[in-house]
Amino acid sequence: MGKKRKHSETQKAEIPTQNEDVAPERPQRTLFGWKDKNPNQEVEEINNGGTVDASRPQVFRNKEKVLITCSRRINFRYRHLMLNMESLLPHSKRDNKVESKESKGATLNELVELKNCSSCLFFECRKHKDLYLWMAKSPNGPSVKFLVNAVHTMEELKLTGNHLKGSRPLLTFTANFEKDAHWKLLKELITQIFQTPKDHRKSKPFFDHVFAFSILDDHIWFRNYQITVPHNESTKMDRGGLDKMTLTEVGPRFCLNPIKIFGGSFGGPTLYENPYYVSPNQIRALQKKKKAGKYVKKVKAKTRRKMHELSNPMERDEFTDMWRE
């Protein structure tokens, strides 16, 4: 065993001499590039009476993150739709199922805060039949409740389109989104939730598919298309060759029927209520009444037939018992 070094000798060995060339300190790297300056340094300069350098460009960075979750006892088709939406949104995060109760709003707001997200897509299934979609900005709102109809997932459609996973989509809206105030609000909410942030760590810097949102009969119809190029041409197109590109549908498909727009996150004052909305329970009740009406008509028709036969008896034929002997 060798002798232990003294503390003073170790200190002398650690301190470099002034003549040695010391490499400059490497700046800290973040998800959005190199950070040359400490973020708290500007705050210290302002507190000390200094000013911030105005020549430095103040760039807006979209840090939108979306929490995607669903309620318990959800149908398999609706669960597959949720998984399809998660694969289409690289800036999304998934969490465990949430119980569909009156207090679900407080639970979801807490989950959004714990996951460090700013928006939420909550798929709520009721009676194993009806699917409701909540789009909410947390924690201050607004939030929208939709009834989801005409659901077709990627697995059951089997379409020919196949775009790159994690690529950024182009969002297109029809002109009637600018017609009323509630459609403008829905357009802005959909844009903030479905648009993938630039330079996100899970996204690819390509635009090779399109999210199409169109309004028809006061419903929002969603389609996902891949931007395809003919195989005999070069994959890199010039700006003048946009007419050669075509759209191939990828999926999924669904239709959103807006029910209410709330001022807060998963609640609050009602900003808009759809006057043409009819709940699925009312539709099923009307169908049952219609079927019950058919049965009542059949019973009444049989009763009328019997009464007619009793009131109009047939005359006895004289040749009826001729061949009985």
Beta strands, then each sheet from edge to edge (+ up, - down):
strand 1: 28-30
strand 2: 33-35
strand 3: 66-70
strand 4: 92-94
strand 5: 119-126
strand 6: 130-137
strand 7: 143-152
strand 8: 167-173
strand 9: 204-216
strand 10: 219-228
strand 11: 246-249
strand 12: 253-264
strand 13: 267-273
sheet 1: 1+ 2-
sheet 2: 4+ 3+ 5+ 6- 7+ 12- 10+ 9- 8-
sheet 3: 4+ 3+ 5+ 6- 7+ 12- 13+
sheet 4: 4+ 3+ 5+ 6- 7+ 12- 10+ 11-
end
